[in-house]
Amino acid sequence: MMERRALPRQRVIKGAKIAYGNFMFLQDCSVYDLTKVGARLRLPKPAPLPDAFHVFFSDSHTICPVRVIWRKGRDVGVAFEDEPKSVHDLTDPRLKRFAYM
């Protein structure tokens, strides 16, 4: 099988949350592959998601805006739209609850 990725991926398994709808809606997910420019997310079951949302990484307490590149069953490939930022450093009051997750 030919490798189509421009950057090498790091295989990981870590918990995360997808946030959308002005941070009102949360969906649990797992991060399975990670590069500097994107990730492969796996949902517990197939679910409709918007084309752009935020991913909260539980282990580092960081959040990052992403856009969907591909979808296949429970897996979603996303591209990072910005660098992940610590929720502890952000002043947006909608993000305060992520500091305690």
Sequence and secondary structure as in RCSB ss.txt:
>XXXX:A:sequence
MMERRALPRQRVIKGAKIAYGNFMFLQDCSVYDLTKVGARLRLPKPAPLPDAFHVFFSDSHTICPVRVIWRKGRD
VGVAFEDEPKSVHDLTDPRLKRFAYM
>XXXX:A:secstr
     SS  EEEEEEEEEEETTTTEEEEEEEEEE SSEEEEE SS     SEEEEEETTTTEEEEEEEEEEETTE
EEEEESS  EETTT   GGGGGGGG 
